[in-house]
Amino acid sequence: MKKQWKIIAALGLSLSLLMSSTALAAHPKGYWPYLSAFNNAKTANNQAQMITTGNKLLQYYQNLPLDSDVASIRYNVNYANYPIYEKQGNYVKAKEALQQVATNGNYLGFKDAVTMANERMRKISPNAQVYALTNTSAPYYGAKHEPKNGTLYGRVWTEQNDSAAQNEAIVSFYIEIGQNAADYERFIAP
């Protein structure tokens, strides 16, 4: 009976060692100083060090195949650092970090984080609109004060320029909390 327990204990110990070595095998050898440095910078809220140590940690993990350990490191570093890049006005790096949050968050099943990352990327992505000079005339709709060609001019309505707004082609109204949009009906209806 003692011999059976020894065999069972030996098998259990062997199995647990095998499982723990498999879990640790996903991280490259020597990762701990990089992770520790990043975590220390994050705890101290030292944003410059978070960027520096985070980049070193990401570089250390860059050529590894994606698994839950690698995705977790990449996700956590990029999630912590994208707001720093945004604050610095470095939207290219912020967008790269957010892309990694989305990719690794998707792998880890973090649906809310993926949605947030995609929305942040959409918000910080500059959308340039290009206007070209042309000789063709714009469409004419026959609206009051609309020029047959050229530019529409207008102003923002205020009580001080109330009567002058009657002759403008475009008038904007900013309605503050507590005001009623119906108060501007005399301008909007015509």
Buried (B, 14 or more C-beta within 10 A) or exposed (E): EEEEEEEEEEEEEEEEEEEEEEEEEBBEEEBEEBBEBBBEBBEEEEBEBBBBBBBBBBEBBEEBEEEBBBBBBBBBBBBBBBBBBBEEEBBEBBBBBBBBBBBBBBBBEBEEBBEBBBEBBEEBEEEEEEEEEEEEEEEEEEEEEBEEEEEEEEEEBEEEEEEEBEEBBEBEBEEEEEEEEEEBEEBEEE
